[in-house]
Amino acid sequence: MHTTIKKTIFYILLTGIMLLVLIPLSYLTTIAFSNSVEINDYPKTLFPTFKETLIVDWDEDNNYYIISRVDNSGEFEDLYMSSRYDRISNYLETYLNIYKAEARIRK
């Protein structure tokens, strides 16, 4: 009887220690694989997503490109606006590691 209780307590403690190590490790892994925009998302996801939904749209009224993304709540968030394609391209490359030709964005 005593050995069963000792084993149960040992495994409960072992499981608790494993969770104390794995939860922060999972968080740090998620941060390590997040791009610079995802780092500011709240609430954080437990696992990295490795994909991003972006929309690059031309605003006819104001004559500029708008880069938007879908955040964790499912709403669109405006990231950047510019009328010059080279600035849009530079933003995509620098902050999001996306390389697209102007013809692909204009489609």
A tleap script that builds the chain and sets N, CA, C and O, in Angstrom:
source leaprc.protein.ff14SB
mol = sequence {
  NMET HIE THR THR ILE LYS LYS THR ILE PHE
  TYR ILE LEU LEU THR GLY ILE MET LEU LEU
  VAL LEU ILE PRO LEU SER TYR LEU THR THR
  ILE ALA PHE SER ASN SER VAL GLU ILE ASN
  ASP TYR PRO LYS THR LEU PHE PRO THR PHE
  LYS GLU THR LEU ILE VAL ASP TRP ASP GLU
  ASP ASN ASN TYR TYR ILE ILE SER ARG VAL
  ASP ASN SER GLY GLU PHE GLU ASP LEU TYR
  MET SER SER ARG TYR ASP ARG ILE SER ASN
  TYR LEU GLU THR TYR LEU ASN ILE TYR LYS
  ALA GLU ALA ARG ILE ARG CLYS
}
set mol.1.N position { 0.819 -1.198 0.000 }
set mol.1.CA position { 0.000 0.000 0.000 }
set mol.1.C position { 0.865 1.266 0.000 }
set mol.1.O position { 0.595 2.214 -0.737 }
set mol.2.N position { 1.909 1.263 0.839 }
set mol.2.CA position { 2.779 2.436 0.895 }
set mol.2.C position { 3.527 2.645 -0.407 }
set mol.2.O position { 3.750 3.787 -0.807 }
set mol.3.N position { 3.918 1.581 -1.072 }
set mol.3.CA position { 4.657 1.740 -2.331 }
set mol.3.C position { 3.772 2.328 -3.415 }
set mol.3.O position { 4.251 3.090 -4.255 }
set mol.4.N position { 2.493 1.989 -3.413 }
set mol.4.CA position { 1.565 2.538 -4.399 }
set mol.4.C position { 1.392 4.041 -4.184 }
set mol.4.O position { 1.380 4.806 -5.148 }
set mol.5.N position { 1.262 4.462 -2.946 }
set mol.5.CA position { 1.109 5.883 -2.641 }
set mol.5.C position { 2.398 6.628 -2.981 }
set mol.5.O position { 2.346 7.728 -3.531 }
set mol.6.N position { 3.530 6.053 -2.666 }
set mol.6.CA position { 4.815 6.688 -2.979 }
set mol.6.C position { 5.004 6.821 -4.486 }
set mol.6.O position { 5.470 7.855 -4.965 }
set mol.7.N position { 4.643 5.778 -5.236 }
set mol.7.CA position { 4.763 5.848 -6.687 }
set mol.7.C position { 3.826 6.903 -7.266 }
set mol.7.O position { 4.209 7.641 -8.175 }
set mol.8.N position { 2.609 6.980 -6.752 }
set mol.8.CA position { 1.644 7.971 -7.230 }
set mol.8.C position { 2.153 9.384 -6.970 }
set mol.8.O position { 2.104 10.233 -7.861 }
set mol.9.N position { 2.637 9.641 -5.773 }
set mol.9.CA position { 3.172 10.963 -5.438 }
set mol.9.C position { 4.390 11.279 -6.308 }
set mol.9.O position { 4.546 12.411 -6.767 }
set mol.10.N position { 5.249 10.290 -6.537 }
set mol.10.CA position { 6.431 10.485 -7.372 }
set mol.10.C position { 6.027 10.882 -8.795 }
set mol.10.O position { 6.598 11.813 -9.363 }
set mol.11.N position { 5.046 10.181 -9.372 }
set mol.11.CA position { 4.635 10.496 -10.739 }
set mol.11.C position { 3.894 11.830 -10.836 }
set mol.11.O position { 4.001 12.518 -11.852 }
set mol.12.N position { 3.154 12.201 -9.809 }
set mol.12.CA position { 2.507 13.518 -9.799 }
set mol.12.C position { 3.562 14.612 -9.769 }
set mol.12.O position { 3.457 15.585 -10.515 }
set mol.13.N position { 4.571 14.474 -8.929 }
set mol.13.CA position { 5.662 15.451 -8.870 }
set mol.13.C position { 6.441 15.488 -10.188 }
set mol.13.O position { 6.786 16.562 -10.679 }
set mol.14.N position { 6.714 14.320 -10.751 }
set mol.14.CA position { 7.432 14.258 -12.017 }
set mol.14.C position { 6.647 14.955 -13.132 }
set mol.14.O position { 7.226 15.674 -13.946 }
set mol.15.N position { 5.341 14.743 -13.166 }
set mol.15.CA position { 4.497 15.403 -14.160 }
set mol.15.C position { 4.502 16.921 -13.952 }
set mol.15.O position { 4.562 17.673 -14.925 }
set mol.16.N position { 4.441 17.373 -12.715 }
set mol.16.CA position { 4.482 18.808 -12.428 }
set mol.16.C position { 5.791 19.444 -12.868 }
set mol.16.O position { 5.790 20.534 -13.440 }
set mol.17.N position { 6.905 18.774 -12.608 }
set mol.17.CA position { 8.211 19.290 -13.027 }
set mol.17.C position { 8.308 19.336 -14.542 }
set mol.17.O position { 8.848 20.291 -15.101 }
set mol.18.N position { 7.786 18.307 -15.215 }
set mol.18.CA position { 7.802 18.296 -16.680 }
set mol.18.C position { 6.997 19.470 -17.240 }
set mol.18.O position { 7.427 20.108 -18.201 }
set mol.19.N position { 5.837 19.761 -16.654 }
set mol.19.CA position { 5.032 20.888 -17.115 }
set mol.19.C position { 5.736 22.216 -16.861 }
set mol.19.O position { 5.648 23.131 -17.679 }
set mol.20.N position { 6.435 22.326 -15.727 }
set mol.20.CA position { 7.179 23.556 -15.430 }
set mol.20.C position { 8.293 23.808 -16.447 }
set mol.20.O position { 8.678 24.957 -16.667 }
set mol.21.N position { 8.806 22.762 -17.060 }
set mol.21.CA position { 9.858 22.908 -18.065 }
set mol.21.C position { 9.264 23.073 -19.463 }
set mol.21.O position { 9.718 23.921 -20.232 }
set mol.22.N position { 8.259 22.271 -19.797 }
set mol.22.CA position { 7.741 22.246 -21.172 }
set mol.22.C position { 6.898 23.463 -21.550 }
set mol.22.O position { 6.940 23.898 -22.701 }
set mol.23.N position { 6.143 24.017 -20.621 }
set mol.23.CA position { 5.300 25.172 -20.958 }
set mol.23.C position { 6.156 26.390 -21.323 }
set mol.23.O position { 5.908 26.987 -22.371 }
set mol.24.N position { 7.152 26.794 -20.518 }
set mol.24.CA position { 7.998 27.915 -20.959 }
set mol.24.C position { 8.796 27.595 -22.227 }
set mol.24.O position { 9.021 28.480 -23.053 }
set mol.25.N position { 9.220 26.352 -22.386 }
set mol.25.CA position { 9.952 25.966 -23.586 }
set mol.25.C position { 9.070 26.097 -24.822 }
set mol.25.O position { 9.536 26.543 -25.871 }
set mol.26.N position { 7.809 25.714 -24.708 }
set mol.26.CA position { 6.870 25.866 -25.819 }
set mol.26.C position { 6.656 27.347 -26.141 }
set mol.26.O position { 6.605 27.721 -27.313 }
set mol.27.N position { 6.534 28.178 -25.130 }
set mol.27.CA position { 6.370 29.617 -25.337 }
set mol.27.C position { 7.587 30.210 -26.041 }
set mol.27.O position { 7.440 30.989 -26.982 }
set mol.28.N position { 8.780 29.849 -25.593 }
set mol.28.CA position { 9.995 30.372 -26.218 }
set mol.28.C position { 10.142 29.887 -27.660 }
set mol.28.O position { 10.626 30.628 -28.516 }
set mol.29.N position { 9.734 28.664 -27.930 }
set mol.29.CA position { 9.760 28.144 -29.298 }
set mol.29.C position { 8.790 28.928 -30.182 }
set mol.29.O position { 9.112 29.264 -31.321 }
set mol.30.N position { 7.616 29.213 -29.656 }
set mol.30.CA position { 6.638 29.994 -30.404 }
set mol.30.C position { 7.178 31.379 -30.734 }
set mol.30.O position { 7.022 31.849 -31.861 }
set mol.31.N position { 7.806 32.032 -29.776 }
set mol.31.CA position { 8.380 33.362 -29.997 }
set mol.31.C position { 9.526 33.291 -31.007 }
set mol.31.O position { 9.671 34.183 -31.843 }
set mol.32.N position { 10.330 32.246 -30.933 }
set mol.32.CA position { 11.483 32.124 -31.828 }
set mol.32.C position { 11.066 31.997 -33.286 }
set mol.32.O position { 11.769 32.485 -34.170 }
set mol.33.N position { 9.935 31.353 -33.553 }
set mol.33.CA position { 9.500 31.151 -34.934 }
set mol.33.C position { 8.455 32.173 -35.386 }
set mol.33.O position { 7.923 32.054 -36.489 }
set mol.34.N position { 8.157 33.156 -34.570 }
set mol.34.CA position { 7.197 34.195 -34.932 }
set mol.34.C position { 7.895 35.315 -35.694 }
set mol.34.O position { 9.060 35.621 -35.444 }
set mol.35.N position { 7.162 35.923 -36.630 }
set mol.35.CA position { 7.727 37.095 -37.300 }
set mol.35.C position { 7.527 38.315 -36.410 }
set mol.35.O position { 6.909 38.217 -35.350 }
set mol.36.N position { 8.039 39.447 -36.831 }
set mol.36.CA position { 8.029 40.637 -35.979 }
set mol.36.C position { 6.620 41.160 -35.710 }
set mol.36.O position { 6.411 41.873 -34.728 }
set mol.37.N position { 5.667 40.829 -36.545 }
set mol.37.CA position { 4.294 41.270 -36.325 }
set mol.37.C position { 3.586 40.344 -35.338 }
set mol.37.O position { 2.843 40.819 -34.480 }
set mol.38.N position { 3.798 39.052 -35.441 }
set mol.38.CA position { 3.149 38.088 -34.556 }
set mol.38.C position { 3.628 38.185 -33.109 }
set mol.38.O position { 2.912 37.782 -32.192 }
set mol.39.N position { 4.816 38.710 -32.899 }
set mol.39.CA position { 5.347 38.803 -31.544 }
set mol.39.C position { 4.445 39.678 -30.676 }
set mol.39.O position { 4.328 39.439 -29.474 }
set mol.40.N position { 3.809 40.682 -31.266 }
set mol.40.CA position { 2.957 41.586 -30.496 }
set mol.40.C position { 1.521 41.102 -30.353 }
set mol.40.O position { 0.714 41.786 -29.723 }
set mol.41.N position { 1.175 39.952 -30.913 }
set mol.41.CA position { -0.184 39.426 -30.791 }
set mol.41.C position { -0.496 39.029 -29.355 }
set mol.41.O position { 0.363 38.526 -28.631 }
set mol.42.N position { -1.738 39.263 -28.961 }
set mol.42.CA position { -2.206 38.788 -27.666 }
set mol.42.C position { -3.625 38.310 -27.854 }
set mol.42.O position { -4.408 39.026 -28.477 }
set mol.43.N position { -3.999 37.184 -27.372 }
set mol.43.CA position { -3.225 36.202 -26.611 }
set mol.43.C position { -2.317 35.378 -27.521 }
set mol.43.O position { -2.626 35.157 -28.692 }
set mol.44.N position { -1.239 34.946 -26.988 }
set mol.44.CA position { -0.281 34.123 -27.732 }
set mol.44.C position { -0.880 32.743 -27.981 }
set mol.44.O position { -1.653 32.221 -27.178 }
set mol.45.N position { -0.499 32.173 -29.115 }
set mol.45.CA position { -0.883 30.794 -29.378 }
set mol.45.C position { 0.118 29.872 -28.711 }
set mol.45.O position { 1.272 30.245 -28.498 }
set mol.46.N position { -0.318 28.679 -28.385 }
set mol.46.CA position { 0.566 27.743 -27.690 }
set mol.46.C position { 1.630 27.188 -28.631 }
set mol.46.O position { 2.749 26.900 -28.207 }
set mol.47.N position { 1.280 27.039 -29.905 }
set mol.47.CA position { 2.217 26.516 -30.894 }
set mol.47.C position { 2.348 27.507 -32.052 }
set mol.47.O position { 1.380 28.198 -32.373 }
set mol.48.N position { 3.520 27.593 -32.687 }
set mol.48.CA position { 3.676 28.522 -33.813 }
set mol.48.C position { 2.795 28.125 -34.992 }
set mol.48.O position { 2.521 26.943 -35.199 }
set mol.49.N position { 2.348 29.125 -35.769 }
set mol.49.CA position { 1.428 28.842 -36.870 }
set mol.49.C position { 2.136 28.658 -38.207 }
set mol.49.O position { 1.643 27.906 -39.048 }
set mol.50.N position { 3.253 29.302 -38.434 }
set mol.50.CA position { 4.034 29.215 -39.666 }
set mol.50.C position { 3.286 29.709 -40.899 }
set mol.50.O position { 3.763 29.504 -42.015 }
set mol.51.N position { 2.139 30.349 -40.740 }
set mol.51.CA position { 1.460 30.931 -41.891 }
set mol.51.C position { 0.832 32.245 -41.473 }
set mol.51.O position { 0.533 32.469 -40.300 }
set mol.52.N position { 0.642 33.098 -42.444 }
set mol.52.CA position { 0.107 34.436 -42.194 }
set mol.52.C position { -0.846 34.774 -43.322 }
set mol.52.O position { -0.525 34.548 -44.489 }
set mol.53.N position { -2.005 35.308 -43.002 }
set mol.53.CA position { -2.959 35.742 -44.009 }
set mol.53.C position { -2.810 37.248 -44.183 }
set mol.53.O position { -3.137 38.031 -43.291 }
set mol.54.N position { -2.309 37.635 -45.353 }
set mol.54.CA position { -2.087 39.043 -45.652 }
set mol.54.C position { -2.921 39.458 -46.854 }
set mol.54.O position { -3.196 38.663 -47.752 }
set mol.55.N position { -3.313 40.718 -46.844 }
set mol.55.CA position { -3.999 41.299 -47.991 }
set mol.55.C position { -3.269 42.585 -48.348 }
set mol.55.O position { -3.105 43.471 -47.509 }
set mol.56.N position { -2.832 42.680 -49.598 }
set mol.56.CA position { -2.261 43.920 -50.108 }
set mol.56.C position { -3.294 44.484 -51.069 }
set mol.56.O position { -3.577 43.897 -52.113 }
set mol.57.N position { -3.851 45.627 -50.705 }
set mol.57.CA position { -4.955 46.198 -51.465 }
set mol.57.C position { -4.612 47.627 -51.884 }
set mol.57.O position { -3.920 48.348 -51.165 }
set mol.58.N position { -5.101 48.020 -53.044 }
set mol.58.CA position { -4.891 49.380 -53.536 }
set mol.58.C position { -6.130 50.192 -53.192 }
set mol.58.O position { -7.239 49.825 -53.580 }
set mol.59.N position { -5.954 51.282 -52.473 }
set mol.59.CA position { -7.048 52.177 -52.111 }
set mol.59.C position { -7.180 53.243 -53.192 }
set mol.59.O position { -6.330 54.126 -53.307 }
set mol.60.N position { -8.246 53.161 -53.984 }
set mol.60.CA position { -8.457 54.081 -55.104 }
set mol.60.C position { -8.677 55.521 -54.638 }
set mol.60.O position { -8.232 56.466 -55.290 }
set mol.61.N position { -9.359 55.680 -53.519 }
set mol.61.CA position { -9.680 57.026 -53.044 }
set mol.61.C position { -8.434 57.792 -52.607 }
set mol.61.O position { -8.299 58.980 -52.899 }
set mol.62.N position { -7.531 57.116 -51.910 }
set mol.62.CA position { -6.344 57.784 -51.374 }
set mol.62.C position { -5.068 57.502 -52.153 }
set mol.62.O position { -4.016 58.066 -51.851 }
set mol.63.N position { -5.157 56.627 -53.162 }
set mol.63.CA position { -4.020 56.278 -54.014 }
set mol.63.C position { -2.817 55.736 -53.245 }
set mol.63.O position { -1.706 56.251 -53.369 }
set mol.64.N position { -3.050 54.695 -52.455 }
set mol.64.CA position { -1.937 54.005 -51.802 }
set mol.64.C position { -2.284 52.539 -51.542 }
set mol.64.O position { -3.449 52.142 -51.500 }
set mol.65.N position { -1.219 51.758 -51.370 }
set mol.65.CA position { -1.361 50.349 -50.999 }
set mol.65.C position { -1.618 50.256 -49.496 }
set mol.65.O position { -1.099 51.054 -48.716 }
set mol.66.N position { -2.415 49.283 -49.108 }
set mol.66.CA position { -2.636 48.988 -47.693 }
set mol.66.C position { -2.305 47.512 -47.484 }
set mol.66.O position { -2.854 46.646 -48.165 }
set mol.67.N position { -1.409 47.230 -46.542 }
set mol.67.CA position { -1.119 45.847 -46.158 }
set mol.67.C position { -1.889 45.562 -44.879 }
set mol.67.O position { -1.713 46.248 -43.872 }
set mol.68.N position { -2.746 44.543 -44.924 }
set mol.68.CA position { -3.540 44.148 -43.767 }
set mol.68.C position { -3.288 42.675 -43.474 }
set mol.68.O position { -2.911 41.909 -44.361 }
set mol.69.N position { -3.500 42.294 -42.231 }
set mol.69.CA position { -3.372 40.893 -41.835 }
set mol.69.C position { -4.529 40.512 -40.935 }
set mol.69.O position { -5.170 41.368 -40.326 }
set mol.70.N position { -4.788 39.212 -40.858 }
set mol.70.CA position { -5.806 38.702 -39.958 }
set mol.70.C position { -5.127 38.401 -38.629 }
set mol.70.O position { -4.183 37.612 -38.583 }
set mol.71.N position { -5.596 39.020 -37.545 }
set mol.71.CA position { -4.990 38.774 -36.244 }
set mol.71.C position { -5.643 37.567 -35.568 }
set mol.71.O position { -6.483 36.898 -36.169 }
set mol.72.N position { -5.259 37.291 -34.326 }
set mol.72.CA position { -5.763 36.106 -33.618 }
set mol.72.C position { -7.268 36.130 -33.390 }
set mol.72.O position { -7.890 35.074 -33.272 }
set mol.73.N position { -7.859 37.316 -33.326 }
set mol.73.CA position { -9.307 37.401 -33.106 }
set mol.73.C position { -10.096 37.279 -34.406 }
set mol.73.O position { -11.326 37.265 -34.375 }
set mol.74.N position { -9.408 37.191 -35.559 }
set mol.74.CA position { -10.076 37.037 -36.844 }
set mol.74.C position { -10.390 38.342 -37.532 }
set mol.74.O position { -11.017 38.338 -38.591 }
set mol.75.N position { -9.974 39.457 -36.965 }
set mol.75.CA position { -10.225 40.766 -37.562 }
set mol.75.C position { -9.012 41.222 -38.363 }
set mol.75.O position { -7.883 40.805 -38.101 }
set mol.76.N position { -9.267 42.092 -39.352 }
set mol.76.CA position { -8.175 42.631 -40.155 }
set mol.76.C position { -7.507 43.783 -39.425 }
set mol.76.O position { -8.169 44.643 -38.845 }
set mol.77.N position { -6.185 43.780 -39.466 }
set mol.77.CA position { -5.381 44.812 -38.822 }
set mol.77.C position { -4.488 45.433 -39.893 }
set mol.77.O position { -3.739 44.723 -40.563 }
set mol.78.N position { -4.561 46.754 -40.058 }
set mol.78.CA position { -3.710 47.442 -41.026 }
set mol.78.C position { -2.284 47.512 -40.501 }
set mol.78.O position { -2.045 47.943 -39.373 }
set mol.79.N position { -1.336 47.080 -41.337 }
set mol.79.CA position { 0.058 47.069 -40.929 }
set mol.79.C position { 0.853 48.230 -41.506 }
set mol.79.O position { 1.679 48.831 -40.820 }
set mol.80.N position { 0.594 48.544 -42.787 }
set mol.80.CA position { 1.437 49.530 -43.461 }
set mol.80.C position { 0.678 50.124 -44.629 }
set mol.80.O position { -0.128 49.446 -45.266 }
set mol.81.N position { 0.937 51.400 -44.909 }
set mol.81.CA position { 0.315 52.081 -46.045 }
set mol.81.C position { 1.373 52.903 -46.765 }
set mol.81.O position { 2.168 53.597 -46.131 }
set mol.82.N position { 1.380 52.822 -48.093 }
set mol.82.CA position { 2.300 53.625 -48.891 }
set mol.82.C position { 1.821 53.637 -50.330 }
set mol.82.O position { 1.193 52.688 -50.801 }
set mol.83.N position { 2.128 54.725 -51.020 }
set mol.83.CA position { 1.753 54.813 -52.431 }
set mol.83.C position { 2.857 54.275 -53.339 }
set mol.83.O position { 2.640 54.100 -54.538 }
set mol.84.N position { 4.026 54.016 -52.785 }
set mol.84.CA position { 5.156 53.544 -53.587 }
set mol.84.C position { 5.360 52.046 -53.390 }
set mol.84.O position { 5.433 51.553 -52.265 }
set mol.85.N position { 5.450 51.335 -54.514 }
set mol.85.CA position { 5.625 49.890 -54.448 }
set mol.85.C position { 6.938 49.506 -53.786 }
set mol.85.O position { 6.979 48.511 -53.063 }
set mol.86.N position { 8.010 50.254 -54.004 }
set mol.86.CA position { 9.298 49.874 -53.422 }
set mol.86.C position { 9.247 49.889 -51.898 }
set mol.86.O position { 9.912 49.074 -51.259 }
set mol.87.N position { 8.477 50.792 -51.304 }
set mol.87.CA position { 8.333 50.808 -49.846 }
set mol.87.C position { 7.511 49.614 -49.357 }
set mol.87.O position { 7.816 49.016 -48.325 }
set mol.88.N position { 6.469 49.279 -50.114 }
set mol.88.CA position { 5.657 48.104 -49.768 }
set mol.88.C position { 6.512 46.853 -49.846 }
set mol.88.O position { 6.482 46.017 -48.942 }
set mol.89.N position { 7.273 46.721 -50.923 }
set mol.89.CA position { 8.144 45.566 -51.105 }
set mol.89.C position { 9.183 45.479 -49.993 }
set mol.89.O position { 9.451 44.396 -49.473 }
set mol.90.N position { 9.763 46.608 -49.632 }
set mol.90.CA position { 10.757 46.650 -48.564 }
set mol.90.C position { 10.135 46.232 -47.230 }
set mol.90.O position { 10.763 45.503 -46.462 }
set mol.91.N position { 8.918 46.680 -46.946 }
set mol.91.CA position { 8.235 46.296 -45.710 }
set mol.91.C position { 7.987 44.785 -45.675 }
set mol.91.O position { 8.239 44.126 -44.666 }
set mol.92.N position { 7.488 44.249 -46.798 }
set mol.92.CA position { 7.223 42.810 -46.855 }
set mol.92.C position { 8.499 42.000 -46.637 }
set mol.92.O position { 8.485 40.995 -45.925 }
set mol.93.N position { 9.585 42.431 -47.241 }
set mol.93.CA position { 10.851 41.704 -47.112 }
set mol.93.C position { 11.454 41.848 -45.720 }
set mol.93.O position { 11.915 40.863 -45.143 }
set mol.94.N position { 11.456 43.056 -45.177 }
set mol.94.CA position { 12.130 43.323 -43.911 }
set mol.94.C position { 11.377 42.752 -42.712 }
set mol.94.O position { 11.981 42.102 -41.858 }
set mol.95.N position { 10.085 42.983 -42.639 }
set mol.95.CA position { 9.336 42.612 -41.447 }
set mol.95.C position { 8.647 41.263 -41.537 }
set mol.95.O position { 8.402 40.626 -40.512 }
set mol.96.N position { 8.331 40.815 -42.747 }
set mol.96.CA position { 7.563 39.587 -42.883 }
set mol.96.C position { 8.277 38.494 -43.679 }
set mol.96.O position { 7.753 37.387 -43.806 }
set mol.97.N position { 9.456 38.786 -44.214 }
set mol.97.CA position { 10.231 37.828 -45.006 }
set mol.97.C position { 9.442 37.288 -46.196 }
set mol.97.O position { 9.459 36.089 -46.477 }
set mol.98.N position { 8.753 38.189 -46.885 }
set mol.98.CA position { 7.971 37.826 -48.065 }
set mol.98.C position { 8.565 38.557 -49.259 }
set mol.98.O position { 8.752 39.774 -49.224 }
set mol.99.N position { 8.859 37.811 -50.307 }
set mol.99.CA position { 9.444 38.383 -51.519 }
set mol.99.C position { 8.454 38.186 -52.663 }
set mol.99.O position { 8.247 37.064 -53.126 }
set mol.100.N position { 7.846 39.277 -53.114 }
set mol.100.CA position { 6.871 39.217 -54.201 }
set mol.100.C position { 7.221 40.263 -55.243 }
set mol.100.O position { 7.657 41.367 -54.916 }
set mol.101.N position { 7.024 39.899 -56.497 }
set mol.101.CA position { 7.215 40.855 -57.594 }
set mol.101.C position { 6.002 41.779 -57.649 }
set mol.101.O position { 4.912 41.427 -57.197 }
set mol.102.N position { 6.212 42.959 -58.207 }
set mol.102.CA position { 5.124 43.939 -58.284 }
set mol.102.C position { 3.939 43.387 -59.074 }
set mol.102.O position { 2.788 43.655 -58.731 }
set mol.103.N position { 4.212 42.630 -60.114 }
set mol.103.CA position { 3.129 42.076 -60.938 }
set mol.103.C position { 2.271 41.103 -60.124 }
set mol.103.O position { 1.062 41.022 -60.343 }
set mol.104.N position { 2.875 40.367 -59.193 }
set mol.104.CA position { 2.111 39.428 -58.360 }
set mol.104.C position { 1.229 40.175 -57.372 }
set mol.104.O position { 0.128 39.718 -57.065 }
set mol.105.N position { 1.685 41.300 -56.875 }
set mol.105.CA position { 0.888 42.071 -55.919 }
set mol.105.C position { -0.255 42.783 -56.622 }
set mol.105.O position { -1.333 42.940 -56.048 }
set mol.106.N position { -0.036 43.212 -57.846 }
set mol.106.CA position { -1.075 43.954 -58.571 }
set mol.106.C position { -2.200 43.073 -59.080 }
set mol.106.O position { -3.223 43.595 -59.522 }
set mol.107.N position { -2.051 41.762 -59.034 }
set mol.107.CA position { -3.117 40.865 -59.518 }
set mol.107.C position { -4.304 40.866 -58.595 }
set mol.107.O position { -5.286 40.169 -58.851 }
savepdb mol mol.pdb
quit
